[in-house]
């Protein structure tokens, strides 16, 4: 299993939906910033949004366990092997992320219970 690099590409705000459904003054996600980089393997990186992690962890898992040569979904989604472009599940202000498989091995840092 290898680490996966998560880069925050874009924070967005759907102004039309935010105007209709959002609270006054709602803006783009306050937790994630464009250009931020996180590294993940089997666990959510420290400082990473819980909701965003729930939306992308299955892609992180697939990339971490792959060879880096596979294309997602039979090659009809992303043309670059070892990469996925995903977003969190916030319908008013989604954050768009690039996930990339690295060659850095993941390190399991837990202590087994006896």
HELIX and SHEET records of a PDB file:
HELIX    1   1 UNK A   15  UNK A   21  1                                   7    
HELIX    2   2 UNK A   50  UNK A   65  1                                  16    
HELIX    3   3 UNK A   72  UNK A   75  5                                   4    
SHEET    1   A 4 UNK A  37  UNK A  40  0                                        
SHEET    2   A 4 UNK A   2  UNK A  11 -1                                        
SHEET    3   A 4 UNK A  95  UNK A 105 -1                                        
SHEET    4   A 4 UNK A  83  UNK A  87 -1                                        
END                                                                             
